[in-house]
Amino acid sequence: MPSTARTALAHRTRPTTLTRRVAGTPAEVAAALAVLRESGRLMFADRPHQHADGRVTVTVRFLDTARTAPPVVRRLRRGRVIAATAITTAAVGALAGIGYLAAQVAHTVQRNAPAVVGVVLVLLVLAVLLLRRKATCGGLHCSGCRH
């Protein structure tokens, strides 16, 4: 008694391949090849043969299927390029961010310079008054100055 897997493989039919000559203007032949290539059925196409009247003939081999073949899975091997691009982009972005923040700080300092100078002057005046007051008696009688 044969196994079911073996009989299933035996009854599986492969799609047949067809070999045809495509003839026409270069644009028509290119369009026909593009349709076969886009459908995933194109297996082989030889070099075009140019005729004296401007027509082109190409021999093609393709799968004779009612539905299109699944798209080809292509492995991308661009890991190093993507990593280098990501690192470079991050570094440029960080530098741009630092430059932007430095420009904002400089603009803020320029815009608020009079207020900052005013606050510094008020603090200087208060410091001078407080230091002078500790050295001499300001007229208030206390136990330390005997005034």
C-alpha positions in Angstrom: 0.0 0.0 0.0 1.7 3.2 -1.1 1.9 6.2 1.2 -0.3 9.3 0.6 2.7 11.6 0.4 4.3 9.6 -2.3 1.1 9.4 -4.4 0.5 13.2 -3.9 4.0 13.9 -5.2 3.5 11.5 -8.1 0.3 13.3 -9.2 1.7 16.8 -8.9 1.9 18.3 -12.3 4.6 20.8 -13.2 3.6 23.8 -15.3 4.6 23.2 -18.9 7.1 25.5 -20.6 6.5 27.1 -23.9 9.1 28.4 -26.4 7.9 31.0 -28.8 9.3 33.6 -31.1 8.1 37.2 -30.5 8.3 39.4 -33.5 7.4 43.1 -34.0 8.8 46.5 -33.5 11.3 47.0 -30.8 8.7 48.7 -28.6 6.2 45.8 -29.1 8.8 43.1 -28.3 9.9 45.0 -25.2 6.3 45.3 -24.0 5.7 41.6 -24.5 8.9 40.7 -22.6 7.9 43.2 -19.8 4.5 41.5 -19.4 6.2 38.1 -19.1 8.8 39.3 -16.7 6.3 41.2 -14.5 4.1 38.1 -14.3 7.0 36.0 -13.1 6.6 33.5 -16.0 9.7 34.4 -18.1 12.4 31.8 -17.9 14.6 32.7 -20.9 14.9 35.3 -23.6 17.7 35.2 -26.2 19.4 38.2 -27.8 17.1 40.2 -30.2 17.6 39.6 -33.9 17.3 42.8 -36.0 15.7 42.5 -39.4 16.3 44.8 -42.4 12.8 46.2 -42.2 13.3 47.4 -38.6 11.4 44.5 -37.0 12.9 42.5 -34.1 12.6 38.8 -33.3 13.3 37.3 -29.8 12.9 33.7 -28.8 11.5 33.4 -25.3 10.8 30.4 -23.0 8.1 30.9 -20.3 5.8 29.0 -18.0 2.4 28.1 -19.4 0.3 28.8 -16.3 -3.1 30.3 -15.8 -1.9 32.3 -12.8 1.2 34.2 -12.2 4.2 32.8 -10.3 4.8 34.2 -6.8 7.3 37.0 -6.7 10.9 36.2 -6.2 12.2 36.7 -2.7 15.4 38.6 -2.8 17.7 38.8 0.2 19.0 42.3 0.8 22.6 42.4 2.0 22.9 46.0 2.9 23.3 45.7 6.6 26.6 47.6 6.8 25.4 50.4 4.5 22.2 50.8 6.5 24.1 50.8 9.8 26.6 53.4 8.5 23.8 55.6 7.2 21.9 55.4 10.5 25.0 56.3 12.5 25.9 59.2 10.2 22.3 60.5 10.3 22.2 60.3 14.1 25.5 62.1 14.4 24.5 64.9 12.0 21.1 65.2 13.8 22.9 65.5 17.2 25.2 68.2 15.9 22.3 70.1 14.3 20.4 69.8 17.6 23.4 71.1 19.6 23.8 74.0 17.2 20.2 74.9 17.4 20.2 74.9 21.2 23.4 77.1 21.2 21.7 79.5 18.9 18.6 79.6 21.1 20.7 80.3 24.2 22.6 83.1 22.5 19.4 84.6 21.2 17.8 84.4 24.7 20.8 86.0 26.3 20.9 88.9 23.8 17.1 89.5 24.1 17.2 89.4 27.9 20.6 91.1 28.5 19.1 94.4 29.9 17.1 92.5 32.5 20.0 90.2 33.4 22.3 93.3 33.8 19.6 95.0 36.0 19.3 92.0 38.3 23.1 91.7 38.6 23.3 95.4 39.5 20.6 95.1 42.1 22.4 92.1 43.6 25.7 94.0 43.6 24.1 97.0 45.4 22.5 94.7 48.0 25.8 92.9 48.6 27.7 96.2 49.1 25.0 97.4 51.5 25.0 94.2 53.5 28.8 94.0 53.7 29.1 97.6 54.7 26.4 97.2 57.4 28.3 94.3 59.0 31.5 96.4 59.3 29.8 99.4 60.8 26.8 100.0 62.9 23.9 101.3 60.9 22.4 103.2 63.8 20.7 100.4 65.4 21.8 99.7 68.9 22.9 96.2 69.6 24.9 94.4 72.1 27.9 93.9 69.7 28.7 97.5 68.7 28.2 99.4 72.0 26.7 102.3 70.3 
